[in-house]
Amino acid sequence: MCGIVGYLGEKNPKTVIIDGLKKLEYRGYDSAGVAIIHNGKTKRIRAQGKLKALEEKVLNEDFNGHVGIGHTRWATHGAPNERNAHPHQVGEVSLVHNGIIENYLEIKAELIKEGAVISSDTDSELVAHLIWKELQKNQNLLLSVQIVLKKIIGAFSIVALWEKSPNELVAFKDGPPLIVGLSKDTEKSEFFVVSDVQAALVHTNRFVYLNDREVVHIKDKAVNYYNADGATLKKEITVLNWTADMVEKMGYRHFMLKELYEQPRSVAAAIAPYIDTDTHAVKFNDQGKSFNSETIFKSIERVIFVACGTSFYASMIGKYLIEQICRVPVDTDIASEFRYRRPVIPKNSLVISVSQSGETADTLAAVRLAKEQGAQVLSITNVAQSSIDREADAHMYMNSGVEIGVASTKAFTSTLALLNVLALQISKARGSLSPVSEKEYVQNLLTIPSQIEVVLAYDKYFSEAAKELQKYKGFLYLGRGVNYPIALEGALKLKELAYMHAEGYAAGEMKHGPLALIDESMAIVVVAPSDELLDKTVSNLQEAKARGGKIISIGTGENKALKDMSEYYLSLPGSLWTTNPIIAVVPLQLMAYHLADSLGYDVDQPRNLAKSVTVE
Ligand code: F6R
């Protein structure tokens, strides 16, 4: 979603803000802007399109102030053009905003009645009007913001600047993330207010995460935090161990490619805290404060997953794993459905949220709903201290390092590895996992990083095949059992990166409709490992092939039957059914990457998409 960078300090705000915005580029946006104090006045520069356009516009501009705000916009209200770009300025106030103001129509009508001149189509500008209105009366930025905060409804984070007070920033959050960065050198005072720590990681690793309805006031060399009623808050400083080089491409053409190649390492890092490599046993490594997983897992009667997109597909695999290994019933819900369908959450349910960013608005709302109804929430996330992580009772971390590519890759495979661990933990806690099975599962899991290495060798294969694959008008992805969600994930990757039509289906569903789509221009991508469902999948493929469909298959080892019927056949190393999806998804990620790249699309920032969806 929108990216925010605010800065107050001795460095050149233009450089800090533009460099910070560059680090947020991956989140996707359609316009950008800065407002920085110069000679006691606000100098505001905005541009439509990529950040490069803004960079060119500010290149020869001087700013002699020490405070400024910057923004990359992902349009929600109003077209993506310069007039709607942030910062918005009204009188002496400028602000940047991420999120939505739900009561904007009411506010707009009131402002127009009072004679305000509205110069954009955004809801954000209205907040600047409200603050300016108060400021003229009380000459106090903090107070004005606190008053306005009570009048606006929605999900938002905002940073405001007042040109008359050039050593001051006020920010508040009620929804999308907002984080305050404090100088690394505790003797010095410089401050960052960012929507994502990556924007300030080159300068500091000391951060304070704002909770909803909290205000931060930075003035001169002091920083103070308040709740919405104005009471002072004491906030904890989190020192992150992420470094700036984690957000570089490190020689790869794209972040996505780098992240694809990091998967052996990230999967190993995800499972490491939970595996005893000497005894090949799973460990309970509780990172929640009041959550004893062994006790909770023993007594749960139901598991409910909530997640969106790729994280939802990972959850679907979690259902197969937990139901089959632990015999505990599992529901999977798309978070945006869950939150509005008045779900029944039976007593002794464990709600598991899966979210790479830990900020997805619908997943966060689902977690809150589950907690309100008394459920314990276990969050699986990549970003420690993200909103979802902070609200959950217990925590598992993907440990993937920063994921920049909009299309999730390494977070997905790390989640699948964690779900394997979780299924084993639940089964062990309930006494249903024999030591022999535990050892077999764990040993298998430990081989996965090196098996991914083997599969990554398909990179060259796909880069060569990409041009040829462009000729198909559509792609049908098929899988059965635990590989059905992998078919869904493969199709999603192709859609979002290569903008080609792709559908994921359970292979057994072909006769119930999708077979009608098959002709010579349709490619059928099938995940068909050598398991007990293989013969059934092969007969589904025969039906598709007889109707002209071209088959791209992913099987285990040398599978002659599958190979003979396929245009392309990829052989995966043998693995247990529990871990096969982790290696099977890698060729599908590579295929989507190379197809998109060969078509000349921006792989890291697909059109219309944002990395972290912090609004509904
Ligand atoms: C697709 C993709 C998205 C995310 C979804 C949820 O490649 O990345 O579908 O999986 O937006 O995001 P998180 O996991 O951050 O909650």
Residues whose N, C-alpha, C, O or C-beta is under 5 A from the ligand:
A	BS01	F6R	C308 G309 T310 S311 V354 S355 Q356 S357 G358 T360 V406 A407 S408 K611 V613
